[in-house]
Amino acid sequence: MRSDPIHGSLGPPPVKMEDLTSDQQFEEAQRRMPPAKYTPDEDVVDSDNSIKIAEELTGEKMGSPTGPDAKKYAPWAKYHLATPDEEDEDTRETRRSVK
């Protein structure tokens, strides 16, 4: 492969911030910003560790509430969305507020 005849192997030179408008300076500063590093919250880590310990103690994996085995763990659970006729006055008022 050949080198770029215009900029060479290092690419174009960096943009001078003083040559840009305030909006362009803001955009360029955002481009130069390093990516954010996200870590899970302490509660999430604690929950994951608790689940892992419980699975090791019982020798079984924790079932998903929406997985294929959901009825095996909670056969009594029935999920029913209320119709407008079954709602009480509080939920009707909430729906009106949302609209």
RATA-V963446 format. One record per pair of residues at least 12 apart in sequence whose ideal C-beta (glycine too) atoms are under 6 Angstrom apart, sorted by the first residue. I is the first residue (numbers start at 1). J is the second residue. Records with the same first field share a line. If there is no record, write none. Layout:
# RATA-V963446
I->J  J
This chain:
# RATA-V963446
15->28
